[in-house]
């Protein structure tokens, strides 16, 4: 549905905080950050856009990293002086 709301290259940052890890093998297709969905977000992303992802699930984190190759996204270090990263780090969620 995002493609009907947002234009091409319009989003500078996507935020995905503590998505359900769907740990059982039969439920993996329900995970938010699977390769196909990451590919679908790419056209909406502005040049240099970030996808911020937070989780407390080690297995989910490792799995998402496996989804990045060939999805148009890559792992990047927190940019120095980027106030959005620092602000987000300081916002606790009910899942933390």
Secondary structure as UniProt FT lines:
FT   HELIX           2..5
FT   TURN            8..9
FT   STRAND          11..17
FT   HELIX           25..30
FT   TURN            32..33
FT   HELIX           35..42
FT   TURN            43..44
FT   STRAND          45..54
FT   HELIX           58..68
FT   TURN            69..72
FT   TURN            80..81
FT   HELIX           83..89
FT   TURN            94..95
//
